[in-house]
């Protein structure tokens, strides 16, 4: 019962973190577009968040090691709220870039602390269930944040609402007595070494970062550029996330049966054809929403498929966590590059530039995957649904690191 209470408090914190971040990461594009800021600048501001996330993956561990989880929780939480609220007081877009770096660093540092406690309270018998619930919570919470985005008419209040939600994430953990977890030293395989082992996994995670990171940051700008309202932004993004959530189990079964290569090609094809639909039928809102659902089915499975491909290629189960962290880092690099690429493309070609980037990367990944070999079925691991936007400690929950028979796990 005590462990259940502790896990519940952690998940309540994670839920509010995800809701607040969903609103925060999607609202910047809405606000800057409504102010007439150019697309390149919007892209740079949004890229700042993911640059902060990358810095957090490198440096947040040192902060936690030096002062401990409890003090780090307070530091990251306070700096996160400060960074969010300063958006409402500082009108200069240039300053928002620094604030986004600060917010990205603090958010992922806070997530690292909470995930460390989650690992502390999870033994091998329930890790797969914990990870499945974490993934479901990610989709539900992000959709909830997008719902708030569509309901709030006064854009300047979005940052305040986000700060309120993020502050709520601090309360459940602060009221829970939790043992200070051990923090293992940070370790990840070098990206060149990982490319030698599983090149498709590395390329797939990078492209997944571009497509998903671009979706969260620049899709609002794309929809508004098409002459629609914030309500349509919320609906479009929510439908895409619903598609991504609902397809996880079918895509997992498909990849387990027919291989990650074919599944990655299928996901890329879904992203490609949904982008074509959006390009040719953008004036029909029902078609645009349909393309959003198909797009979500494609892009939100790419990271998990890449991770499964990497696990198919490694023989030493002790390397699962290191491989996962390397792919998360690659995903983060792609997420940071996405708003820069999309901002430049949209400044040059308008909303068509957004679609052009998605067409290019989805087709490029499909072509690259088509040249790779298929891993024999007897050598495959199991598909495990993992959000690429997770923190650095989540890979420790991956049941594949235990070295057990994958088919015995409870797949999410």
Buried (B, 14 or more C-beta within 10 A) or exposed (E): EEEEEBBEBBBBBBBBBBBBBBBBBBBBBBBBBEEEBBBBBBBBBBBBBBBBBBBBBEEBBEBBEEEEBBEBBBBBBBBBBBBBBBBEEEEEBEBBBBBBBBBBBBBBBBBBBBBBBBBBBBEEEBBBBBBBBBBBBBBBBBBBBBBBBBEBEEBEEBBBBBBBBBBBBBEBBEEBEBEEBEBEEBEBBEBEEBBEBBBBBBBBBBBBBBBBBBBBBBBBBBBBBBEBEBEBBBBBBBBBBBBBBBBBEEBBEBBBEBBBBBBBBBBBBBBBBBBBBBBEBBEEBEBBBBBBBBBBBBBBBBBBBBBBBBBBBBEEBEBBBBBBBBBBBBBBBBBBBBBBBBBBBBBEBBBBBBBBBBBBBBBBBBEBBEEBEEBEEEEBBBBBBBBBBBBBBBBBBBBBBBEEEBEEBEBB
